[in-house]
Amino acid sequence: MALEPQLSIVLPVFNEGEAVRPVLKSLAAAIHVPFEMLVVYDFDEDTTVPVLRSLQAEIPELRSVRNRLGRGVLNAMKAGITESKAAYVLISMGDGSDDPVVVDSMVALALAGDGGGADVVAASRYMRGGHQVGGPRLKRLMSRTAGLTLHWLAGVPIHDPTNNFKLYSRRLLDSVTIESTAGFELALELSVKATLAGRRLAEVPTTWRDRTAGQSNFKLRKWLPHYLHWYMAGLRGRFRRKPERPA
């Protein structure tokens, strides 16, 4: 009998094709707790879909999920979260940019402590030991600046709130309403809301690498106002934040 998953992994994809195969195999091999892997696609003609079918015998934890909330990465992430079953949900990308080696450490921080560990565990590019390889220079500069200023000025406990490679507790996800409407600002929203609610946030260093195949769907100009909204919410909440819940 298969064990109930302790971790749900949500991976939004868009026409990744064969490039997704090594990503999913590496991620499955790196995890040492019972898990389910939910790969979320927008439309049946997506080139990722036949690769997922061919992998299901090799990775029985893999589930293909059709996003029916509306096209786009935000709705894909939301659809995956809705379909997930475990007490902890990990968001990762299907393009190979995230390092699966750190997942066990993220899970350990979430499970630590008698009363439960961190409600948000970030894989951080900007803490000591973290790195970022490739990607547009302006995007890297803005992301680093936002993360470090929120950490030092707004008291957000992690250094990299904009990276979507994060683990969330079910208790946090059940306690908040996701208000993001554009794209990848979901990670920033949940990091800010967890901080303002006095939840525990933790982080591990990671190396992020820009994709080597396919095309990025990141839309900086379109999504920037949404990032700024949650950035300012974090700054404004500095003096009205609840004390952090003990671990």
C-alpha positions as semicolon CSV with decimal commas, in nm:
position;residue;x (nm);y (nm);z (nm)
1;M;0,000;0,000;0,000
2;A;0,136;0,342;-0,097
3;L;0,209;0,579;0,189
4;E;0,012;0,900;0,220
5;P;0,222;1,183;0,080
6;Q;0,398;1,403;0,333
7;L;0,497;1,649;0,063
8;S;0,310;1,771;-0,245
9;I;0,529;1,912;-0,522
10;V;0,357;2,150;-0,763
11;L;0,533;2,220;-1,094
12;P;0,371;2,448;-1,352
13;V;0,486;2,375;-1,708
14;F;0,440;2,527;-2,051
15;N;0,561;2,341;-2,361
16;E;0,870;2,200;-2,188
17;G;0,877;1,889;-2,408
18;E;1,157;1,641;-2,346
19;A;1,348;1,900;-2,141
20;V;1,118;1,825;-1,846
21;R;1,222;1,458;-1,825
22;P;1,560;1,503;-1,646
23;V;1,407;1,772;-1,424
24;L;1,134;1,544;-1,290
25;K;1,364;1,242;-1,257
26;S;1,623;1,441;-1,063
27;L;1,358;1,586;-0,834
28;A;1,200;1,246;-0,764
29;A;1,542;1,094;-0,688
30;A;1,634;1,373;-0,445
31;I;1,334;1,341;-0,210
32;H;1,335;1,105;0,086
33;V;0,985;1,150;0,229
34;P;0,659;1,016;0,082
35;F;0,554;1,263;-0,187
36;E;0,325;1,331;-0,476
37;M;0,436;1,527;-0,783
38;L;0,168;1,737;-0,952
39;V;0,272;1,869;-1,292
40;V;0,022;2,132;-1,404
41;Y;-0,035;2,220;-1,769
42;D;-0,280;2,458;-1,938
43;F;-0,391;2,273;-2,252
44;D;-0,390;1,919;-2,388
45;E;-0,163;2,006;-2,681
46;D;0,118;2,114;-2,447
47;T;0,436;1,933;-2,555
48;T;0,498;1,835;-2,192
49;V;0,191;1,609;-2,175
50;P;0,319;1,304;-2,371
51;V;0,645;1,314;-2,174
52;L;0,445;1,302;-1,850
53;R;0,255;0,997;-1,972
54;S;0,579;0,818;-2,056
55;L;0,723;0,894;-1,710
56;Q;0,432;0,775;-1,496
57;A;0,547;0,413;-1,486
58;E;0,894;0,525;-1,379
59;I;0,769;0,786;-1,129
60;P;0,443;0,647;-0,983
61;E;0,408;0,956;-0,762
62;L;0,363;1,170;-1,074
63;R;0,020;1,314;-1,149
64;S;-0,070;1,527;-1,450
65;V;-0,311;1,809;-1,361
66;R;-0,501;2,013;-1,619
67;N;-0,526;2,375;-1,510
68;R;-0,892;2,472;-1,543
69;L;-0,869;2,805;-1,361
70;G;-0,748;2,996;-1,667
71;R;-0,417;2,993;-1,852
72;G;-0,100;3,124;-1,693
73;V;0,156;3,030;-1,433
74;L;-0,035;3,183;-1,141
75;N;-0,348;2,979;-1,211
76;A;-0,134;2,670;-1,270
77;M;0,022;2,710;-0,925
78;K;-0,320;2,770;-0,768
79;A;-0,466;2,466;-0,945
80;G;-0,179;2,252;-0,818
81;I;-0,221;2,376;-0,462
82;T;-0,594;2,300;-0,480
83;E;-0,527;1,945;-0,603
84;S;-0,250;1,875;-0,352
85;K;-0,309;1,640;-0,058
86;A;-0,007;1,665;0,171
87;A;0,052;1,875;0,481
88;Y;0,334;2,058;0,301
89;V;0,337;2,198;-0,050
90;L;0,654;2,272;-0,247
91;I;0,637;2,501;-0,550
92;S;0,910;2,440;-0,807
93;M;0,955;2,516;-1,174
94;G;0,963;2,261;-1,454
95;D;1,249;2,432;-1,638
96;G;1,540;2,297;-1,433
97;S;1,627;2,628;-1,269
98;D;1,570;2,499;-0,914
99;D;1,819;2,272;-0,737
100;P;1,641;1,960;-0,601
101;V;1,931;1,881;-0,365
102;V;1,799;2,133;-0,109
103;V;1,447;1,990;-0,084
104;D;1,527;1,751;0,204
105;S;1,670;2,043;0,404
106;M;1,357;2,247;0,333
107;V;1,134;1,964;0,454
108;A;1,344;1,924;0,770
109;L;1,292;2,292;0,859
110;A;0,919;2,256;0,804
111;L;0,901;1,952;1,032
112;A;1,129;2,085;1,309
113;G;0,994;2,155;1,658
114;D;0,723;1,995;1,869
115;G;0,457;2,238;1,751
116;G;0,552;2,221;1,387
117;G;0,832;2,400;1,212
118;A;0,839;2,681;0,961
119;D;0,526;2,769;0,765
120;V;0,738;2,906;0,481
121;V;1,077;2,764;0,384
122;A;1,254;2,955;0,109
123;A;1,529;2,831;-0,116
124;S;1,734;3,150;-0,103
125;R;1,966;3,287;-0,369
126;Y;2,062;3,587;-0,157
127;M;2,158;3,445;0,183
128;R;2,513;3,337;0,261
129;G;2,595;3,035;0,043
130;G;2,326;3,113;-0,216
131;H;2,396;3,190;-0,582
132;Q;2,220;3,296;-0,899
133;V;2,358;3,192;-1,238
134;G;2,236;3,362;-1,554
135;G;1,910;3,541;-1,620
136;P;1,848;3,903;-1,727
137;R;2,068;4,148;-1,536
138;L;1,786;4,394;-1,458
139;K;1,560;4,119;-1,326
140;R;1,841;3,988;-1,104
141;L;1,916;4,334;-0,967
142;M;1,552;4,415;-0,889
143;S;1,488;4,078;-0,727
144;R;1,798;4,099;-0,507
145;T;1,724;4,459;-0,408
146;A;1,363;4,379;-0,319
147;G;1,457;4,073;-0,117
148;L;1,736;4,232;0,083
149;T;1,552;4,558;0,155
150;L;1,245;4,368;0,275
151;H;1,474;4,164;0,498
152;W;1,665;4,456;0,649
153;L;1,399;4,730;0,645
154;A;1,071;4,541;0,680
155;G;1,190;4,255;0,898
156;V;1,096;3,975;0,658
157;P;1,298;3,686;0,807
158;I;1,416;3,545;0,473
159;H;1,651;3,705;0,220
160;D;1,472;3,590;-0,097
161;P;1,094;3,638;-0,077
162;T;1,051;3,665;-0,456
163;N;1,186;3,319;-0,545
164;N;0,895;3,082;-0,611
165;F;1,101;2,780;-0,505
166;K;0,936;2,762;-0,162
167;L;0,771;2,516;0,072
168;Y;0,446;2,610;0,248
169;S;0,259;2,443;0,532
170;R;-0,102;2,349;0,475
171;R;-0,194;2,539;0,791
172;L;-0,065;2,859;0,631
173;L;-0,230;2,796;0,294
174;D;-0,563;2,723;0,464
175;S;-0,540;3,046;0,665
176;V;-0,486;3,294;0,381
177;T;-0,671;3,400;0,069
178;I;-0,446;3,422;-0,235
179;E;-0,496;3,766;-0,389
180;S;-0,228;3,759;-0,658
181;T;-0,371;3,817;-1,006
182;A;-0,073;3,821;-1,243
183;G;0,210;3,570;-1,215
184;F;0,507;3,488;-1,001
185;E;0,428;3,744;-0,729
186;L;0,252;3,463;-0,540
187;A;0,574;3,382;-0,352
188;L;0,615;3,743;-0,242
189;E;0,250;3,765;-0,135
190;L;0,268;3,453;0,081
191;S;0,604;3,553;0,231
192;V;0,471;3,897;0,327
193;K;0,143;3,759;0,463
194;A;0,322;3,495;0,668
195;T;0,552;3,761;0,813
196;L;0,265;3,996;0,900
197;A;0,075;3,710;1,065
198;G;0,371;3,625;1,288
199;R;0,434;3,290;1,122
200;R;0,776;3,132;1,123
201;L;0,980;3,163;0,803
202;A;1,310;2,983;0,738
203;E;1,548;2,947;0,448
204;V;1,824;2,735;0,299
205;P;2,087;2,852;0,049
206;T;2,036;2,743;-0,310
207;T;2,188;2,796;-0,652
208;W;1,937;2,910;-0,914
209;R;2,031;2,858;-1,279
210;D;1,859;3,020;-1,573
211;R;1,687;2,774;-1,805
212;T;1,899;2,624;-2,083
213;A;1,605;2,505;-2,297
214;G;1,272;2,654;-2,394
215;Q;1,157;3,011;-2,339
216;S;1,093;3,191;-2,012
217;N;0,737;3,312;-1,950
218;F;0,844;3,580;-1,701
219;K;0,682;3,914;-1,793
220;L;0,870;4,179;-1,594
221;R;0,696;4,491;-1,726
222;K;0,348;4,342;-1,690
223;W;0,403;4,191;-1,346
224;L;0,614;4,465;-1,184
225;P;0,315;4,663;-1,042
226;H;0,193;4,347;-0,869
227;Y;0,533;4,287;-0,713
228;L;0,541;4,650;-0,597
229;H;0,202;4,608;-0,430
230;W;0,327;4,328;-0,205
231;Y;0,664;4,495;-0,156
232;M;0,492;4,805;-0,018
233;A;0,258;4,588;0,191
234;G;0,565;4,437;0,354
235;L;0,716;4,777;0,428
236;R;0,391;4,919;0,566
237;G;0,341;4,617;0,787
238;R;0,674;4,663;0,964
239;F;0,521;4,835;1,268
240;R;0,192;4,646;1,294
241;R;0,323;4,293;1,263
242;K;0,228;4,029;1,518
243;P;0,517;3,870;1,707
244;E;0,661;3,560;1,543
245;R;0,505;3,233;1,654
246;P;0,757;3,026;1,849
247;A;0,894;2,717;1,677
